[in-house]
């Protein structure tokens, strides 16, 4: 969840930065700032749970180490001559910190592996065909005259999304200049 919300923040920031002149010209800074704050708040909620989940094993390990360390220290003090208690205390604290670092690193690694899974998921997305396919290219003199007739055109941005154009039927006479205004660009013919 943290990675998903983080991606939304980065995407919104990128779109805002690239469209900053348009945002300023339409006096929409407050709307974009509000959206940014909402995305950051949505990111912080799972991030808090993420940090808590990573801290919980470290806390439990600290309690367990403290109990075992106290037991071993009492045992070393009651049995004199076995070993130096100061040396045992020094090694015991070092071992406790080392265990905490290992648990924290393993928890962090487990959470970061999600990024690898996402990269593998993106690697399996089929590639789009090239914009120009030489085998399907028409004759350079085509068309000398004519018209374009479109019947029941249905368009969607991806196979799993709903249609954005449904049942468009139109005819363009030869020599006419037309333009298509889309979500991301204007195409002139």
LINHU-V879894 format. One record per helix or strand. SS is the DSSP state (H for helix, E for strand). FROM is the first residue (numbers start at 1). TO is the last residue. If there is no record, write none. Layout:
<<SS;FROM;TO> <SS;FROM;TO>>
This chain:
<<H;2;18> <H;20;25> <H;29;78> <H;85;123> <H;134;136> <E;148;155> <E;165;172> <E;179;181> <E;186;188>>
